[in-house]
Amino acid sequence: MPEKKEESFAKIDQKLLGKIAARLKKLRIDKGFTNYEHFANESGISRTQYGKYETGENLKLLTLAKILRHLDISLKDFFAEGFED
């Protein structure tokens, strides 16, 4: 039986959020922040909320932009790696 359209979109959404989470974590570590809590505090984001972003929780575009500004990376560069498929 074919999947319902909502179910297939949900799987795509979860996959995308997982890719965003992995990319955020990699960039944070590459920037020298081995502890996500320290990065969250310096970025002005709740450490609890930021921790959720790195585990695939949905986030607002403006929050992503704020995080990327702190990492000194553009949206274009952020999505240039790890989102090919």
URSULTA-V450142 format. One record per backbone hydrogen bond with DSSP energy under -1.0 kcal/mol. CO is the residue of the C=O (numbers start at 1). NH is the residue of the N-H. E is the energy in kcal/mol with one decimal. If there is no record, write none. Layout:
{{CO:NH:E} {CO:NH:E}}
//
This chain:
{{4:8:-2.0} {5:9:-2.2} {6:10:-2.2} {7:11:-1.9} {8:12:-1.9} {9:13:-2.9} {10:14:-2.4} {11:15:-2.0} {12:16:-2.4} {13:17:-2.7} {14:18:-2.1} {15:19:-1.9} {16:20:-2.5} {17:21:-2.5} {18:22:-2.3} {19:23:-2.3} {20:24:-2.7} {21:25:-2.4} {22:26:-2.4} {23:27:-2.5} {24:28:-2.5} {25:29:-2.4} {26:30:-2.8} {27:31:-1.7} {28:33:-2.2} {29:32:-1.8} {32:34:-1.1} {35:39:-1.6} {36:40:-2.7} {37:41:-2.4} {38:42:-2.3} {39:43:-1.8} {40:45:-2.5} {46:50:-3.0} {47:51:-2.3} {48:52:-1.4} {49:53:-1.6} {50:54:-1.7} {52:55:-1.1} {52:57:-2.6} {53:56:-1.3} {60:64:-2.3} {61:65:-2.6} {62:66:-2.0} {63:67:-2.4} {64:68:-2.7} {65:69:-2.2} {66:70:-1.7} {67:71:-1.4} {68:73:-2.4} {69:72:-1.0} {74:78:-2.6} {75:79:-2.4}}
//
